[in-house]
Amino acid sequence: MNRQHLYNLTVIWTGNKGKGTSDYNSYERSHTIVIDHKADIPGSSDPAFQGDKSKHNPEELFLASISTCHMLWYLHLCSEAGIVVTHYTDHASGIMQETADGGGHFTSVTLHPVVTITNHERIGQANGLHTKANKLCFIANSCNFTIHHQPVCNT
């Protein structure tokens, strides 16, 4: 099976304070992510880069994409294996390293999923499915760094 999926969205810069980008301090980093039939996402840059801390930034959304894609694959694999998950929370963290030229890249991401299942005897198998979920995750497969997992599973 070799299917291709196309995704579309619109990003609208909303940070023109009247002078455009006439200098680095003359504009806001505010923008809106618009996807048909979904709630708009207000965005900005990270506060370290003069962004609005009350809005989502690209780095957070990138980390959220990794975490949610992993979760969705994990839940899928658990359902196929007959492992009943009743609760899932992930406290994901990522490190982005700035480079000398002003750019940067993520060097690591660690997912910290806390999962509750109904059968105590399946905890080992449930923890093991995180490895398979990582191998199948579309977002993880698009990253050029290792994504670490520190799962906790309980009943």
C-alpha positions as a printed NumPy array, in Angstrom:
array([[  0.   ,   0.   ,   0.   ],
       [  1.506,   3.307,  -1.072],
       [ -1.048,   6.01 ,  -0.457],
       [ -0.293,   9.686,  -0.358],
       [ -2.106,  12.232,   1.802],
       [ -2.24 ,  15.966,   1.168],
       [ -2.688,  18.46 ,   3.993],
       [ -3.537,  22.127,   3.553],
       [ -3.76 ,  25.057,   5.894],
       [ -3.405,  28.813,   5.774],
       [ -1.135,  30.924,   7.95 ],
       [ -2.062,  34.605,   8.173],
       [  0.388,  37.068,   9.705],
       [ -1.555,  39.427,  11.981],
       [  1.361,  41.301,  13.544],
       [  1.688,  44.4  ,  11.367],
       [  1.643,  47.34 ,  13.812],
       [  1.523,  49.848,  10.949],
       [  5.17 ,  49.857,   9.855],
       [  5.396,  46.309,   8.55 ],
       [  8.821,  44.788,   9.026],
       [ 10.687,  48.093,   8.816],
       [ 12.91 ,  46.866,  11.664],
       [ 13.113,  43.881,  14.019],
       [ 11.123,  45.588,  16.775],
       [  8.447,  47.158,  14.581],
       [  6.206,  44.132,  14.211],
       [  4.544,  41.421,  16.259],
       [  5.11 ,  37.77 ,  15.556],
       [  1.362,  37.088,  15.836],
       [ -0.33 ,  34.915,  13.265],
       [ -3.362,  32.701,  12.879],
       [ -3.362,  29.119,  11.632],
       [ -6.547,  28.476,   9.672],
       [ -7.722,  25.015,   8.673],
       [-11.091,  24.552,   6.992],
       [-13.878,  23.449,   9.343],
       [-11.662,  23.703,  12.463],
       [-11.055,  26.267,  15.172],
       [ -8.386,  28.815,  14.336],
       [ -5.12 ,  28.553,  16.267],
       [ -3.618,  31.858,  17.429],
       [  0.141,  31.713,  17.136],
       [  3.266,  33.718,  17.78 ],
       [  6.952,  33.061,  18.169],
       [  8.47 ,  31.865,  21.413],
       [  8.825,  34.719,  23.946],
       [ 12.612,  34.318,  23.609],
       [ 12.153,  35.628,  20.065],
       [  9.818,  38.518,  20.945],
       [  6.695,  36.395,  20.788],
       [  3.456,  36.532,  22.735],
       [  3.582,  33.97 ,  25.55 ],
       [ -0.218,  33.619,  25.522],
       [ -0.195,  32.142,  21.992],
       [  1.025,  28.818,  20.636],
       [  4.473,  28.879,  19.028],
       [  5.837,  26.62 ,  16.264],
       [  8.17 ,  24.77 ,  18.616],
       [  5.31 ,  23.859,  20.963],
       [  3.121,  22.792,  18.049],
       [  5.95 ,  20.632,  16.696],
       [  6.322,  18.928,  20.082],
       [  2.536,  18.544,  20.306],
       [  2.509,  16.9  ,  16.857],
       [  5.067,  14.317,  17.956],
       [  3.244,  13.615,  21.218],
       [ -0.245,  13.347,  19.74 ],
       [  0.815,  11.228,  16.771],
       [  2.544,   8.83 ,  19.169],
       [ -0.532,   8.715,  21.416],
       [ -2.885,   7.973,  18.527],
       [ -0.695,   5.125,  17.259],
       [ -0.29 ,   3.789,  20.793],
       [ -4.039,   3.747,  21.418],
       [ -4.565,   2.043,  18.054],
       [ -2.008,  -0.662,  18.873],
       [ -3.47 ,  -1.214,  22.334],
       [ -6.956,  -1.626,  20.893],
       [ -5.643,  -4.186,  18.394],
       [ -3.823,  -6.068,  21.181],
       [ -6.886,  -6.141,  23.422],
       [ -5.294,  -3.833,  25.994],
       [ -7.952,  -1.497,  27.355],
       [ -6.56 ,   1.985,  28.022],
       [ -8.721,   4.151,  30.264],
       [ -6.408,   7.16 ,  30.674],
       [ -3.435,   8.616,  28.779],
       [ -1.45 ,  11.749,  29.601],
       [  1.898,  12.767,  28.164],
       [  4.159,  15.436,  29.626],
       [  6.385,  15.782,  26.565],
       [  9.594,  17.795,  26.546],
       [ 11.942,  18.819,  23.777],
       [ 15.276,  20.574,  23.472],
       [ 15.924,  23.008,  20.648],
       [ 19.494,  24.142,  20.096],
       [ 20.142,  27.517,  18.512],
       [ 22.997,  27.673,  16.032],
       [ 25.593,  30.394,  15.52 ],
       [ 23.836,  31.686,  12.391],
       [ 20.612,  32.354,  14.336],
       [ 18.841,  29.199,  13.191],
       [ 18.394,  26.067,  15.202],
       [ 17.026,  22.573,  15.415],
       [ 15.566,  20.132,  17.879],
       [ 18.186,  17.802,  19.312],
       [ 15.914,  15.607,  21.393],
       [ 12.354,  14.952,  22.41 ],
       [ 11.269,  12.82 ,  25.339],
       [  7.727,  11.624,  25.769],
       [  6.562,  10.834,  29.3  ],
       [  3.267,   8.999,  28.761],
       [  1.353,   7.962,  31.86 ],
       [ -1.108,   5.266,  30.878],
       [ -3.804,   3.514,  32.855],
       [ -4.985,   0.118,  31.646],
       [ -7.558,  -2.297,  33.039],
       [ -5.401,  -5.448,  33.33 ],
       [ -2.301,  -5.351,  35.574],
       [ -0.869,  -8.457,  33.89 ],
       [ -0.572,  -6.588,  30.561],
       [  1.601,  -3.69 ,  31.825],
       [  4.791,  -5.08 ,  30.251],
       [  3.118,  -5.537,  26.892],
       [  1.495,  -2.108,  27.145],
       [  4.86 ,  -0.466,  27.828],
       [  6.403,  -2.347,  24.903],
       [  3.849,  -0.978,  22.462],
       [  5.423,   2.475,  22.792],
       [  8.373,   1.209,  20.723],
       [  6.084,  -0.004,  17.952],
       [  4.036,   3.217,  18.084],
       [  7.239,   5.21 ,  17.625],
       [  8.185,   3.111,  14.582],
       [  4.787,   3.747,  12.983],
       [  4.297,   7.413,  13.937],
       [  4.209,   9.618,  10.842],
       [  5.68 ,  12.601,  12.664],
       [  8.438,  10.643,  14.426],
       [  9.412,   9.147,  11.07 ],
       [  9.827,  12.685,   9.737],
       [ 12.294,  13.724,  12.449],
       [ 16.071,  13.546,  12.161],
       [ 16.663,  12.859,  15.865],
       [ 15.748,  10.085,  18.284],
       [ 12.524,  10.39 ,  20.22 ],
       [ 12.885,   8.927,  23.688],
       [ 10.087,   7.39 ,  25.752],
       [  9.795,   7.117,  29.508],
       [  6.384,   5.476,  29.922],
       [  4.62 ,   4.757,  33.169],
       [  1.783,   2.263,  33.086],
       [ -0.547,   1.408,  35.928],
       [ -3.973,  -0.034,  36.579]])
